[in-house]
Amino acid sequence: MEYKPLVLVSGKAEELWNRMKLYPQVFDDIIPRTLEAFNQTLLNPTNQFYEIVEGEELIGLAAATHVRPKLDANMHLVMFDRRLRGREPIILDALRDFAIRAKLRRMTVLLPGDNKTAIKLVGRLGFKPEGVMRKAHLRDGIYRDYHVFGILLEELFHIDSDGEGLRDPGPDGGDICGPVRGGDNEIQPDGVRTDDEEVRNGGHWDSTVRP
């Protein structure tokens, strides 16, 4: 079994579509379930695809959508023979290869709550739960929660456990700023002047318009 970047030779899109449309769980009610819409997804420059083959047989398709080089990508996987367990090593190899190519800092997976099999798979791959987007997925007229999973570069390459992997991805940012000033945040009474005091004392208004 191996993976390789998808090359759209003549008839390839139609072959993939005929396989993909048998898996309604990978679609939603927002994007039309048509060959034309599928072609647009394949040709979108922010998306990348790997095909997984065993000998000459195409057995799976891995996709990265909304790719933001040096940052993040949304990951997707369909195995056409519906077998996931035992394929974790080849899936991880494909993820790592893509992370290197796109110089990613992390990867994200969004899964509707009814896709229990895929949720178990991403846990075995090392993705961490990062939250729930409530009622963010619509399929067959039913709203479902999206479960968000993420994996960082060092987790994907096990840098912490074996000391090997990619170069240091770079420092993470700290807090945006520290305290602006010490002391209480309340405005002190002796620092506040009323409008009447300004008029009586001949002070100027803080305005660009002068009498």
N, C-alpha and C positions, 0 to 999 in steps of 0.2 A: 504494500500500500504506500502511496506517495501523494504529495500535493504539488501543484504547480499553478502559476498565474494563468488565469483564464484568457484564452485567445479566441476571439469571436470570428472563427472561420465560417464559411457559408453553411447555413443550416444549424449552427450551434445554438443560436438563441431559441429557435423553434424547438430543438431537442430539450433544452433546459426548461422551457415553458411547459412543455407537455409533461415533464416530471414534476415541476414545482406546483402546478395547479391541482395536483392530487393531495396537497398538504394545506388545507384551508387555514390551519392554525398560524401559518406564517403571513397571512394577509389580514387586512382590516377593511372597514367599510369606507375609508377615506380615499384610498387609491383604487381606481378601477381594476378589477381582476381581468385584465385583457392582455393580449400579447403586446399591443402597442405600449401600454403603461409599463410592462415588464422590460421592453426594449429601452425605454427612457431611463429606467433604473440602471440597466446594464451600461448605458452610454454616459451616465452622469459622471463628470470628471472628479467629483468628490467621493465617488464610490470605487472600491476595488474588490476583485473577486479571485478566489482560488478554487480550482476544481480538485476534488479528491478522487483518485483513481486506484483501482486494484487490477493490475495487468493492463488490459485495454478497456476495462469496464469503468464507466463513470459511476461512482457510488455516493458522491456528496458534493455539496457546494458551500464554501465558506465565503462570507461577504463582510466587508467593512464599509459602513456608510457614514456620511458626514465626517469624513476624514479631515482632521486638522493637524497637519504635520507639526511635529515637536510637542504636540499636546495630547489629543484624544481621538478616538474613533468608536463608533457603535458597531459591535460585532454580532454576526448572525451565522447560524449553521443549520444546514439540512442534510441529513443522511438518508438517501433514497431507499435504502434497505431497512430503515428504521432501527438500526443497531447503533447504540451510542456507547454502552458500557464496553470497556476493553479498547476503545478507540482514543482514549485520553492522550496517550503519548503522541500520536500523529497530529491530533488537534492542537496540542501544546506546541509542537514543532512548527505548525503553520502559524500560530499566533506569534511566536517568537520571531519567525522570519518576517512577518509583516511588521512587527514592532521595530525591527532593525531598518527595514526599507523606508518606513514612514517616520522614523525617529520619534516614536511616541513616548510620552511620559506615563501614560495610563491607557486602559481600555475600559469600555463601558458595555454592559449588556442590559437591555430592558426586556422584561418578560411579563406577559399577562399572567394573572394569578392562577388561571386554569392550566397552564403549561407546567405541570408538576415534574414531568420527566426532565425537561430542560433546566428547571430550577435545581434539581438534584445534580445534573451534569456540571453546571457552572460552579457549584460548591466543590465538586471533586477536582475541578480545574484550578481552584485556588482563588476564585472571585469572592469578594467580601460583600455582604449586604450593605447597601448605603442608604436605603430609604424606600418609601412607597409613594408613587404618584397616584393619588386617588382618582378613580374613574377616568383614567387618561387613555384607555384603549377601548375602541368600539369595533366589535365584530358580530355580524349577524344581528345587529340591533341591540346587542347587550353591552353595557358599559362594565369594564373590569378595571381593577387596579393594576398599574404597572409596578413591578418590583425591580428596583435598580440595584445592579451589582457592578462592582469595579475591581480592577486589579492594577497595581502599580508595577512599574518596570522592574524594581528590585524583587517584587514578589513573583513576577512571571519568570524571572531568570534565577530565582533562589539565591540572589547575591548574598543575603544575610546568612544563609546556611552553609554555602560551600565556598564563599569568597571569590567566586568567579562570575563572569557574565560580561555585560556591556560596561563601557566606561561609566564613571559617575554621571548620572543624568543631570547634575547641576544642583545648586543649593535651592531649597525651598524658601519661599519668602517668609519673613517674620511678620509681626504685627505691622499694620500700616503706619502707626505712629504711637508714641508713648503719651504720657500725660502732657497736656498743654501747659499747665502751670500747677504749682503746689497750692495747698490751702483749700478753703471751701470754694465751691462753685457758685455760691450766692453772691449777687452784686451787693457791695457794701453800701449802706445808706449814705455815708458821707461822700460817695462817688457819684451820686445821682442828683441832677439838677432839674428842676421843673421848668416848663416853658415860661411860667410867670417870672421865675428868677432870672431867666435869660433876658427877658424884656426889661425888667427893672434895672438890671446891672449893665444894660447896654451891650450884651453879648450878641454874637452873630448866630443866625440860624445855620444849621448844617444843610445848606441848599445852594445850588448854583444860581438861583434867582435872587437878585438884590434889589431893594427899593431904590 
